[in-house]
Amino acid sequence: MKIVKVSDYQEMSEWAGKQVIEKVKSVRQPILGLATGSTPEGLYRYLIEANKNHDVSFENVTTFNLDEYIGLDRDDPNSYHYFMKEKLFDQIDIDPNRTHLPNGVAADIEQECLDYEALIKKTGVIDLQILGLGVNGHIAFNEPGTSFTSRTQRTDLVEETIEANARFFENKADVPTQAITMGIETIMESKEIILLASGENKAEAVKRLVEGEVTEDFPASILQKHPHVTIVIDEAAASLLK
């Protein structure tokens, strides 16, 4: 596990952006794993600017997002389909047919999970996976107690996660209580992983991720076992590390 400490959110986003661009340029048909939420927004802004300046092209890139809420149509402003189109896909030269997210309104959610997992395997190994970090240690929507051998699945969101995501919704009652998420084993099969964490509210989780034991009670701890993982943290998020 490599730790990269930066001064602030902006520097974290730029550092990660440079790594993504390097990966895109060095792999003939790159496959990226992408995250949503506020953490990667700065990274996506960096990639958009680089694309507009002709520093990088995403024409040959394929993407797989980590998760999607169950019950939200892709046109719902709170869906991750909508988020990704608005924050990245519609502003770069990527082929929409190469961008993939789970279908949260599929008639058969369990089959959708199987199909998404099969599509990842058929396409190839993810070259670079971007992750955020939940305050309770979740990665994607794999909540505490999730098996390290889990694959893409339906998951129940815990109260802590619902509370954290409520800021994106008009009312807390509107926050979905279930999601489709890549499983932990699916994530761990990525060739390289970059986890981003920013802010004082992530400091305790970062400390446990880096210095704590590997346990399913704290899903992100499994990253200690990955051969090529980089944790990028700003000063606030790193404040509790020894």
C-alpha positions as a printed NumPy array, in Angstrom:
array([[  0.   ,   0.   ,   0.   ],
       [  1.414,   3.343,  -1.109],
       [  0.398,   6.492,   0.772],
       [  0.461,   9.841,  -1.023],
       [ -0.104,  12.871,   1.221],
       [ -1.078,  16.133,  -0.445],
       [ -1.973,  19.54 ,   0.923],
       [ -5.617,  19.804,  -0.024],
       [ -8.544,  18.533,  -2.123],
       [ -7.37 ,  20.374,  -5.24 ],
       [ -3.921,  18.789,  -5.155],
       [ -5.46 ,  15.367,  -4.48 ],
       [ -7.712,  15.729,  -7.532],
       [ -4.856,  16.852,  -9.77 ],
       [ -2.565,  14.048,  -8.606],
       [ -5.241,  11.45 ,  -9.34 ],
       [ -6.069,  13.077, -12.663],
       [ -2.468,  12.799, -13.833],
       [ -2.441,   9.09 , -12.94 ],
       [ -5.657,   8.464, -14.886],
       [ -4.292,  10.297, -17.933],
       [ -1.038,   8.356, -17.765],
       [ -2.994,   5.089, -17.638],
       [ -5.213,   6.095, -20.564],
       [ -2.162,   6.982, -22.66 ],
       [ -0.178,   3.855, -21.79 ],
       [ -2.868,   1.195, -22.396],
       [ -4.221,   0.525, -25.892],
       [ -7.825,  -0.151, -24.818],
       [ -7.967,   1.113, -21.219],
       [-10.723,   0.046, -18.821],
       [-11.411,   2.43 , -15.962],
       [-13.468,   1.777, -12.843],
       [-15.192,   4.963, -11.718],
       [-16.783,   6.246,  -8.521],
       [-19.468,   8.826,  -7.763],
       [-20.12 ,  11.201,  -4.882],
       [-18.39 ,  14.463,  -4.047],
       [-14.878,  12.997,  -3.677],
       [-14.081,  12.347,  -7.373],
       [-15.717,  15.515,  -8.729],
       [-12.434,  17.438,  -8.703],
       [-10.744,  14.572, -10.535],
       [-13.446,  14.621, -13.205],
       [-13.104,  18.388, -13.632],
       [ -9.372,  17.882, -14.162],
       [-10.004,  15.214, -16.819],
       [-12.541,  17.403, -18.617],
       [-10.074,  20.287, -18.778],
       [ -7.289,  18.013, -20.022],
       [ -9.595,  16.657, -22.723],
       [-10.63 ,  20.147, -23.829],
       [ -6.965,  21.108, -24.055],
       [ -6.296,  18.016, -26.219],
       [ -3.925,  16.592, -23.611],
       [ -5.814,  13.288, -23.563],
       [ -8.521,  11.496, -25.535],
       [-11.044,   9.048, -24.123],
       [-12.117,   7.627, -27.49 ],
       [-10.712,   4.177, -26.702],
       [-11.665,   4.129, -23.009],
       [-14.267,   1.794, -21.496],
       [-15.676,   2.573, -18.056],
       [-17.513,   0.625, -15.365],
       [-19.051,   2.455, -12.45 ],
       [-19.086,   0.921,  -9.016],
       [-22.766,   1.21 ,  -8.222],
       [-26.25 ,   2.588,  -8.77 ],
       [-29.252,   3.178,  -6.525],
       [-32.106,   0.707,  -6.861],
       [-35.357,   2.403,  -7.817],
       [-33.938,   5.465,  -9.581],
       [-34.34 ,   5.737, -13.339],
       [-31.211,   6.769, -15.234],
       [-32.823,  10.169, -15.975],
       [-33.449,  10.884, -12.298],
       [-31.13 ,  13.767, -11.25 ],
       [-30.086,  11.756,  -8.172],
       [-29.152,   8.628, -10.114],
       [-25.516,   7.837, -10.743],
       [-26.241,   7.55 , -14.47 ],
       [-27.277,  11.207, -14.398],
       [-24.328,  12.168, -12.187],
       [-21.761,  10.602, -14.505],
       [-23.257,  12.137, -17.644],
       [-23.366,  15.582, -16.062],
       [-20.011,  15.488, -14.266],
       [-17.93 ,  13.699, -16.893],
       [-19.278,  11.719, -19.839],
       [-21.176,  14.497, -21.639],
       [-18.126,  16.77 , -21.45 ],
       [-15.429,  14.472, -22.883],
       [-14.948,  12.554, -26.131],
       [-15.949,   9.159, -24.752],
       [-18.233,   6.787, -26.659],
       [-21.463,   6.502, -24.587],
       [-21.67 ,   2.83 , -25.589],
       [-18.42 ,   2.244, -23.714],
       [-19.75 ,   3.664, -20.423],
       [-21.422,   1.179, -18.101],
       [-23.439,   1.445, -14.906],
       [-25.822,  -1.053, -13.298],
       [-29.516,  -0.615, -14.121],
       [-31.241,   0.318, -10.873],
       [-34.719,  -0.173, -12.317],
       [-34.135,  -3.561, -13.947],
       [-37.123,  -5.908, -13.771],
       [-34.9  ,  -8.563, -12.186],
       [-32.253,  -6.982,  -9.948],
       [-30.487, -10.259,  -9.177],
       [-30.136, -10.999, -12.896],
       [-28.907,  -7.456, -13.482],
       [-26.152,  -8.073, -10.922],
       [-25.123, -11.263, -12.705],
       [-25.223,  -9.549, -16.093],
       [-23.101,  -6.614, -14.908],
       [-20.528,  -8.949, -13.419],
       [-20.463, -10.978, -16.661],
       [-20.017,  -7.819, -18.751],
       [-16.986,  -6.785, -16.711],
       [-15.43 , -10.234, -17.149],
       [-16.191, -10.291, -20.869],
       [-14.684,  -6.832, -21.416],
       [-11.481,  -7.477, -19.502],
       [ -9.716,  -6.68 , -16.246],
       [-10.153,  -3.113, -14.976],
       [ -6.823,  -1.335, -15.469],
       [ -7.401,   1.395, -12.885],
       [-10.158,   1.575, -10.291],
       [-10.982,   4.859,  -8.533],
       [-12.475,   4.532,  -5.036],
       [-13.794,   6.814,  -2.351],
       [-13.986,   5.885,   1.325],
       [-17.095,   5.828,   3.487],
       [-16.769,   7.012,   7.075],
       [-17.752,   3.488,   8.155],
       [-15.175,   1.944,   5.835],
       [-17.455,   1.047,   2.951],
       [-16.015,   0.942,  -0.565],
       [-18.573,   1.241,  -3.353],
       [-21.744,   0.314,  -1.422],
       [-20.159,  -2.651,   0.338],
       [-21.201,  -1.947,   3.919],
       [-19.514,  -3.33 ,   7.078],
       [-19.987,  -7.089,   7.272],
       [-19.847,  -7.617,   3.502],
       [-17.915, -10.735,   2.54 ],
       [-14.492, -10.179,   1.015],
       [-15.508, -12.753,  -1.624],
       [-18.618, -10.827,  -2.719],
       [-19.33 , -10.115,  -6.379],
       [-21.734,  -7.581,  -7.932],
       [-24.837,  -7.703,  -5.76 ],
       [-27.919,  -6.039,  -4.3  ],
       [-27.094,  -4.387,  -0.983],
       [-28.987,  -2.691,   1.834],
       [-27.608,   0.72 ,   2.771],
       [-27.019,   1.263,   6.481],
       [-28.399,   4.298,   8.294],
       [-24.963,   5.941,   8.407],
       [-24.646,   5.801,   4.621],
       [-28.196,   7.019,   4.057],
       [-27.507,   9.938,   6.409],
       [-24.268,  10.795,   4.578],
       [-25.989,  10.743,   1.179],
       [-29.031,  12.707,   2.309],
       [-27.262,  15.968,   1.44 ],
       [-27.712,  15.147,  -2.24 ],
       [-31.495,  14.757,  -1.897],
       [-34.294,  17.207,  -1.099],
       [-35.42 ,  15.052,   1.831],
       [-33.718,  12.243,   3.711],
       [-36.821,  10.129,   3.069],
       [-36.026,  10.302,  -0.659],
       [-32.677,   8.53 ,  -0.283],
       [-32.909,   4.968,  -1.663],
       [-32.26 ,   2.232,   0.874],
       [-30.795,  -0.282,  -1.584],
       [-28.233,  -0.27 ,  -4.367],
       [-26.483,  -2.502,  -6.88 ],
       [-22.777,  -2.512,  -6.182],
       [-19.633,  -4.157,  -7.455],
       [-18.551,  -6.697,  -4.872],
       [-15.312,  -6.503,  -2.926],
       [-13.731,  -9.388,  -4.833],
       [-14.712,  -7.713,  -8.107],
       [-12.975,  -4.515,  -7.02 ],
       [ -9.887,  -6.372,  -5.795],
       [ -9.399,  -7.944,  -9.231],
       [ -8.541,  -4.524, -10.676],
       [ -4.916,  -4.241, -11.76 ],
       [ -4.445,  -0.959,  -9.907],
       [ -6.537,   0.963,  -7.368],
       [ -6.431,   4.609,  -6.302],
       [ -8.476,   5.514,  -3.231],
       [ -9.171,   9.194,  -2.58 ],
       [-10.02 ,  10.63 ,   0.851],
       [-10.298,  14.281,   1.773],
       [-11.348,  16.187,   4.862],
       [-11.276,  15.812,   8.627],
       [-14.442,  13.688,   8.64 ],
       [-12.494,  10.932,   6.829],
       [ -9.5  ,  10.976,   9.217],
       [-10.722,   8.181,  11.489],
       [-11.588,   5.963,   8.525],
       [ -8.191,   6.623,   6.923],
       [ -6.4  ,   5.716,  10.139],
       [ -8.301,   2.441,  10.379],
       [ -7.742,   1.698,   6.686],
       [ -3.979,   2.215,   6.918],
       [ -3.192,   1.091,  10.464],
       [ -6.068,  -1.18 ,  11.486],
       [ -6.605,  -4.908,  11.103],
       [ -8.008,  -6.487,   7.971],
       [-11.606,  -7.326,   8.805],
       [-14.959,  -7.534,   7.033],
       [-16.272,  -5.166,   9.716],
       [-14.284,  -2.479,   7.86 ],
       [-14.492,  -3.398,   4.154],
       [-11.806,  -0.984,   2.934],
       [ -9.221,  -2.768,   5.077],
       [ -8.972,  -5.494,   2.412],
       [ -7.066,  -2.984,   0.277],
       [ -4.043,  -3.712,   2.468],
       [ -3.882,  -7.018,   0.577],
       [ -3.912,  -5.507,  -2.932],
       [ -0.499,  -5.452,  -4.677],
       [ -0.984,  -2.078,  -6.386],
       [ -3.092,   0.307,  -4.307],
       [ -2.407,   3.982,  -3.656],
       [ -4.165,   5.952,  -0.911],
       [ -4.242,   9.669,  -1.754],
       [ -5.131,  11.833,   1.25 ],
       [ -4.998,  15.516,   2.086],
       [ -3.618,  16.886,   5.337],
       [ -6.99 ,  16.838,   7.09 ],
       [ -7.714,  13.207,   6.196],
       [ -4.173,  12.217,   7.232],
       [ -4.303,  14.038,  10.568],
       [ -4.702,  10.923,  12.76 ],
       [ -2.028,   8.762,  11.12 ],
       [  1.045,   7.94 ,  13.169]])
